[in-house]
């Protein structure tokens, strides 16, 4: 196929090199601006599902929403350290 295209391009070596570069750029531009935007909604790349049905959570759920002590803007974990708060000692 590439040999057929090379033979059909006009001109000598430099004309064929220039023509092949222009042809490659035109095909790339057509793919980039026409074909890929058309095909993107048809491809499953944004349909990410990890885990089983039993372990999946609602993607719209607010973390800590079931904890009555937290408001909608409160973060349910410490932002200062990875260490949990010390538990009260029973003396």
C-alpha positions as protocol buffer text, in pm:
chain_id: "A"
residue {
  index: 1
  type: UNK
  ca { x: 0 y: 0 z: 0 }
}
residue {
  index: 2
  type: UNK
  ca { x: 278 y: 245 z: 91 }
}
residue {
  index: 3
  type: UNK
  ca { x: 464 y: 154 z: -225 }
}
residue {
  index: 4
  type: UNK
  ca { x: 154 y: 229 z: -432 }
}
residue {
  index: 5
  type: UNK
  ca { x: 114 y: 568 z: -260 }
}
residue {
  index: 6
  type: UNK
  ca { x: 484 y: 643 z: -314 }
}
residue {
  index: 7
  type: UNK
  ca { x: 457 y: 560 z: -685 }
}
residue {
  index: 8
  type: UNK
  ca { x: 143 y: 775 z: -728 }
}
residue {
  index: 9
  type: UNK
  ca { x: 291 y: 1086 z: -563 }
}
residue {
  index: 10
  type: UNK
  ca { x: 412 y: 1337 z: -824 }
}
residue {
  index: 11
  type: UNK
  ca { x: 766 y: 1472 z: -859 }
}
residue {
  index: 12
  type: UNK
  ca { x: 1110 y: 1342 z: -785 }
}
residue {
  index: 13
  type: UNK
  ca { x: 1247 y: 1241 z: -447 }
}
residue {
  index: 14
  type: UNK
  ca { x: 1194 y: 1581 z: -285 }
}
residue {
  index: 15
  type: UNK
  ca { x: 845 y: 1616 z: -429 }
}
residue {
  index: 16
  type: UNK
  ca { x: 751 y: 1271 z: -303 }
}
residue {
  index: 17
  type: UNK
  ca { x: 896 y: 1342 z: 45 }
}
residue {
  index: 18
  type: UNK
  ca { x: 706 y: 1671 z: 64 }
}
residue {
  index: 19
  type: UNK
  ca { x: 388 y: 1508 z: -64 }
}
residue {
  index: 20
  type: UNK
  ca { x: 413 y: 1223 z: 187 }
}
residue {
  index: 21
  type: UNK
  ca { x: 466 y: 1468 z: 475 }
}
residue {
  index: 22
  type: UNK
  ca { x: 165 y: 1676 z: 363 }
}
residue {
  index: 23
  type: UNK
  ca { x: -44 y: 1361 z: 320 }
}
residue {
  index: 24
  type: UNK
  ca { x: 55 y: 1233 z: 666 }
}
residue {
  index: 25
  type: UNK
  ca { x: -25 y: 1571 z: 825 }
}
residue {
  index: 26
  type: UNK
  ca { x: -363 y: 1583 z: 649 }
}
residue {
  index: 27
  type: UNK
  ca { x: -457 y: 1233 z: 766 }
}
residue {
  index: 28
  type: UNK
  ca { x: -341 y: 1314 z: 1122 }
}
residue {
  index: 29
  type: UNK
  ca { x: -542 y: 1638 z: 1125 }
}
residue {
  index: 30
  type: UNK
  ca { x: -851 y: 1461 z: 993 }
}
residue {
  index: 31
  type: UNK
  ca { x: -820 y: 1194 z: 1264 }
}
residue {
  index: 32
  type: UNK
  ca { x: -749 y: 1446 z: 1542 }
}
residue {
  index: 33
  type: UNK
  ca { x: -1028 y: 1695 z: 1466 }
}
residue {
  index: 34
  type: UNK
  ca { x: -1299 y: 1480 z: 1305 }
}
residue {
  index: 35
  type: UNK
  ca { x: -1272 y: 1107 z: 1371 }
}
residue {
  index: 36
  type: UNK
  ca { x: -1151 y: 1105 z: 1734 }
}
residue {
  index: 37
  type: UNK
  ca { x: -1409 y: 1361 z: 1863 }
}
residue {
  index: 38
  type: UNK
  ca { x: -1682 y: 1164 z: 1687 }
}
residue {
  index: 39
  type: UNK
  ca { x: -1566 y: 830 z: 1832 }
}
residue {
  index: 40
  type: UNK
  ca { x: -1493 y: 945 z: 2190 }
}
residue {
  index: 41
  type: UNK
  ca { x: -1851 y: 913 z: 2322 }
}
residue {
  index: 42
  type: UNK
  ca { x: -1873 y: 564 z: 2172 }
}
residue {
  index: 43
  type: UNK
  ca { x: -1567 y: 432 z: 2358 }
}
residue {
  index: 44
  type: UNK
  ca { x: -1587 y: 296 z: 2715 }
}
residue {
  index: 45
  type: UNK
  ca { x: -1283 y: 482 z: 2856 }
}
residue {
  index: 46
  type: UNK
  ca { x: -1491 y: 694 z: 3099 }
}
residue {
  index: 47
  type: UNK
  ca { x: -1696 y: 397 z: 3223 }
}
residue {
  index: 48
  type: UNK
  ca { x: -1467 y: 296 z: 3508 }
}
residue {
  index: 49
  type: UNK
  ca { x: -1608 y: 46 z: 3757 }
}
residue {
  index: 50
  type: UNK
  ca { x: -1385 y: -109 z: 4020 }
}
residue {
  index: 51
  type: UNK
  ca { x: -1500 y: -380 z: 4258 }
}
residue {
  index: 52
  type: UNK
  ca { x: -1814 y: -584 z: 4276 }
}
residue {
  index: 53
  type: UNK
  ca { x: -2171 y: -468 z: 4315 }
}
residue {
  index: 54
  type: UNK
  ca { x: -2163 y: -533 z: 4690 }
}
residue {
  index: 55
  type: UNK
  ca { x: -1854 y: -317 z: 4748 }
}
residue {
  index: 56
  type: UNK
  ca { x: -1936 y: -23 z: 4523 }
}
residue {
  index: 57
  type: UNK
  ca { x: -2061 y: 297 z: 4676 }
}
residue {
  index: 58
  type: UNK
  ca { x: -2281 y: 569 z: 4541 }
}
residue {
  index: 59
  type: UNK
  ca { x: -2051 y: 811 z: 4351 }
}
residue {
  index: 60
  type: UNK
  ca { x: -2270 y: 1104 z: 4461 }
}
residue {
  index: 61
  type: UNK
  ca { x: -2254 y: 1011 z: 4830 }
}
residue {
  index: 62
  type: UNK
  ca { x: -2086 y: 1259 z: 5062 }
}
residue {
  index: 63
  type: UNK
  ca { x: -1817 y: 1100 z: 5282 }
}
residue {
  index: 64
  type: UNK
  ca { x: -1925 y: 1102 z: 5644 }
}
residue {
  index: 65
  type: UNK
  ca { x: -2284 y: 1195 z: 5558 }
}
residue {
  index: 66
  type: UNK
  ca { x: -2410 y: 912 z: 5778 }
}
residue {
  index: 67
  type: UNK
  ca { x: -2219 y: 1056 z: 6078 }
}
residue {
  index: 68
  type: UNK
  ca { x: -2448 y: 1308 z: 6252 }
}
residue {
  index: 69
  type: UNK
  ca { x: -2148 y: 1495 z: 6398 }
}
residue {
  index: 70
  type: UNK
  ca { x: -2022 y: 1599 z: 6057 }
}
residue {
  index: 71
  type: UNK
  ca { x: -2164 y: 1872 z: 5841 }
}
residue {
  index: 72
  type: UNK
  ca { x: -2164 y: 1870 z: 5461 }
}
residue {
  index: 73
  type: UNK
  ca { x: -1838 y: 2070 z: 5450 }
}
residue {
  index: 74
  type: UNK
  ca { x: -1652 y: 1870 z: 5719 }
}
residue {
  index: 75
  type: UNK
  ca { x: -1384 y: 1622 z: 5618 }
}
residue {
  index: 76
  type: UNK
  ca { x: -1423 y: 1285 z: 5796 }
}
residue {
  index: 77
  type: UNK
  ca { x: -1046 y: 1238 z: 5842 }
}
residue {
  index: 78
  type: UNK
  ca { x: -750 y: 1430 z: 5978 }
}
residue {
  index: 79
  type: UNK
  ca { x: -576 y: 1665 z: 5739 }
}
residue {
  index: 80
  type: UNK
  ca { x: -281 y: 1719 z: 5974 }
}
residue {
  index: 81
  type: UNK
  ca { x: -140 y: 1368 z: 6010 }
}
residue {
  index: 82
  type: UNK
  ca { x: -197 y: 1006 z: 5929 }
}
residue {
  index: 83
  type: UNK
  ca { x: -200 y: 915 z: 6296 }
}
residue {
  index: 84
  type: UNK
  ca { x: -538 y: 857 z: 6459 }
}
residue {
  index: 85
  type: UNK
  ca { x: -637 y: 1067 z: 6759 }
}
residue {
  index: 86
  type: UNK
  ca { x: -532 y: 906 z: 7088 }
}
residue {
  index: 87
  type: UNK
  ca { x: -808 y: 711 z: 7256 }
}
residue {
  index: 88
  type: UNK
  ca { x: -898 y: 807 z: 7613 }
}
residue {
  index: 89
  type: UNK
  ca { x: -731 y: 583 z: 7867 }
}
residue {
  index: 90
  type: UNK
  ca { x: -947 y: 390 z: 8110 }
}
residue {
  index: 91
  type: UNK
  ca { x: -793 y: 417 z: 8456 }
}
